[in-house]
Amino acid sequence: MAAPTLHRLGNLVVARFHPTWLRAVIPPNPMTAAEFLARYPYVEAVMDGAMFRPCDGEPNDYARYQCGQVDYAVLDALTGAFAVPRYPERGLTFLVYSDGAVQVREGVAPAWWGTPWLAWQGYPALLENGTNVASRTRDTNRTERAALGRHASGDLLFVSGVDSMYGFTESARAADILDMAYGDGGQSRFVAVRDAQGHVLADDATNLSARRVPSFLCAINPLYALTVLK
C-alpha cells in the first residue's frame, strides 16, 4: 500500500491513504501538529481531530491550555484513544474494520458497530453517499476547514480547504468524495504529510505550531503501528 501524499484535488488539499492506515490518538496533553509529529516520527500524515473545548479551569488560550475535552466520539482499539460523545445524535461516525472495510453511520449508535478497528465521529455531516448535506445558511464565512472523507475509490482522505462550509463540501463532492464529516477549522486546521526524506509538507505550515489540540487523526503504515505509537 502506497504511503500518503499531499496533493491538490480541485480546490482542496488532501492526503489520501488506504483505510487500514487510519489511527486516532489522544495524547496525554494537547499538542501542536509540530509537537505531535516530533513525538511520533513514524506518522506519515496527520489531521486535527474533532471539535473540542478546554477543560474547566483551563485558560481560554489554545497556546497555553493543558487539558482539552473532545466533544465527539473517538475509539481506537490499537492506540487506546477513547472519548465519550457529548452530542451522540450529531454528525457522522466513520467505522474502520481490520480488513479495511469502512462504514459511515449517522450519529453514534454502538449497537450497529460490530467490532471496529476504529470509530471516529465528526460534526457536522457534510457528504452522505455523494449528496452535499452541508447547510447553505450556516458557517457561510470563508475560513480554514478540515474533514475526514471517503473517496469513491474506497480510500480515506484528510481534506483541507478555505471556503464556506457549503462551498468546501461542494468542492469535495465534485472531487468524487462520497462521505465526509468535519473535524475542526480556523487555526486548529492542519493537514500534513511526511515525505520519504522526513520533510513535513503541510496545507498551511503556519498552522503546524499555531494551536494545541487534544486529539489527532493520523495515517501510519499498519505494519509498524503496533510499536511506533507507544
N, C-alpha and C positions, 0 to 999 in steps of 0.2 A: 504494500500500500504506500502510495506516494505521501511524502511529508507535505504539510500545509504550505501554501504560498500566498503572498499578499498580492492581489491584483484588482484591477478595475472591472466592474460588471455594470456597464452603463454608467449611471451617475453615482454608483456605490463603490466602496472599497470593501472587499471581502477576503476572508481566509477560509478556504474550503478543504474538507477532510472527510475521511470515512467515519461513520458513526462510532465505531469501536475506539476511536481516538479521544472521544469527549470525556472529560472529567470535570468535577466540581470540587472546589477547595474553599474551605472556610479557615483561614489561618488563625493563630492564637490572638493576633491583634490586627486591626485594619492596616493595610499596606497600600502604597502606591504600586502601579504596574511595574515601575523600575525596580522597586524593592522585591516584588514578587518574582520577577524574572531572575534577579540575582540569587534569591533563596532557592529557586527551583531551576537549576541550569539546564535540565533536560526538557523543560516545557518548550514546545515548538510553536504554539500560538496561544494567545490569551485575549479574553474579553472581560470587561467589567460584568459583574453579576447583576442580580435583580435589585430593585429599589430597596432602600434601607433608611434607617434613622439612627442618630446617636443614642446610646443608652441613657437612661435617666441620670442626671447629674453630670453628664459629659458636656463640654463646651460645644456650641453650635458652630464649630470651626473644623472643616474637613481636613485641614492640615495638622490639627493638634489632637483631635479626639482619639481615645484609646480603646473605645468599646462601641461597636455598632450592632444593631439588630436588623437582620434581613427580614423583610416583610412577606416574602413569598417562599413556597416550598422548595427545599433542596434535600436530596437524598442521594448519596453516592456510597455504594457498598464497599468500594475499594478504598477511598480516601477517608471515610468516616464522616464526611460532611453531612450535617443534618440541621435543617431549620424548619420549624413548625409554621405553617402559613397563617398570617394574620387575617387574610382575606381568601378563604378556600374556594369561594364561588367565582373568583375573578380569573380572567386571562386564559392562557393555555398551558398545559403541562406536557413537556416532551418526555417520553419514556424510551430509554435505550436499553436493549437487552444484549446479553453476552454474545449472541450471534450477529449483532449489528442491526437487527430489526428495530424499527422506530415506530412508535405510535404517538399520536398527538391527540390529547383529550381536552375538552373544556373544563376549566376549574381543576379542583383537586378531589379525586374520589379514589382512595387507595384500594377499595374493593375491586376496582377494574384492573389494577396494575399487574397482577401476577407477581413475578419476581424480577423486577427490572434491575439492570446493572446501575442505572442512574435515572433519577427523576428530577426535573427542573421546571418550575413554574415561572412564567414571565407575564407581565401585565403592562399595557393592555394587549389583548389579542389583536394582531394586525392582518394576518392572512390565514384563511381557513380553506384548505383544498383549492387554492388558487383564487379565492374571492377576497377582495380588499374589504375588510370589516372595520378598518380604522375610521374614527369619527372625522367628518368633514368640518365640524364646527368647534371642536376642542383641540387644544395643542396646535393652533394654527401658526404659531411663530416659527420662523426658520431658526433651528438650533441643532446642535450636535446630537446624534441619535445612534444607538447601538441595539442590535437584536440578534436572537438566535433563529436561524431559518433552516428549513429542509427543502433542498433543491429537487427538481423533477427527476434528476439522476439518482436520487437516494442519498447523496452526500449531505452533510450538515455544513452550515456556513455561519461564521461570525460576520455580521453585516453592519457596516458603518456608513453614515451619510449625514448631510446637513440639509434639512428641509422641514416643512411642516410634517406632522405625523402622517397625514394622508398622502402627501407627496412622497415622503420617504417610502411608504408602503407601496405606492403605485410604481415606483422605480423597481422595487423588489419583485412585484408581480410581473412586470414587463421582462424581468431577467429570469423567468421560469422558477422562481421560488414559490413553493406551494403553500407552506405553513410557516408562520413567523410570529414570534412573541417578543415583546420589548424587554430590554434589560434596564439600562439607565441612560441618562443623557447629560447634556451640559459638559462641564469639565470632568465629570465622572466617566465619560465615554472614552474608551480606547479599544482599538483592535490592533494587535501587533503580532508579528511572527519573527522567529529567529532563523536566519538562513544557515546554510551549511558551514559557513565560516564563523558562525556565532554572532553575527551582527543583527541587531534588532531593527526591524523595519516597521514603521507604525503609520496609521492613518493620519495622526497628528502627534508628532513627537513631543510637543509641549505638554500634552495631557498625561504622558507617562509618569510625570512627577507632580502633577497639579493637585490631585486629591488622593487621600487614602480611602479605600473601600473595604468592606468586611467580607466580601465573597468574590470569587472569580470562577469563570468558566475557562477551561484551557484544553488544548489538544496535545496529547503526548502519545508516542508510539506504544501501543498496548504490550509489545514485547518487553518493555522496560518499566511500565507503570507500577508494578508491584514494589519496586525498590526505590525509584527516584523521587517519589512524592512523600517519603517518610520525613 
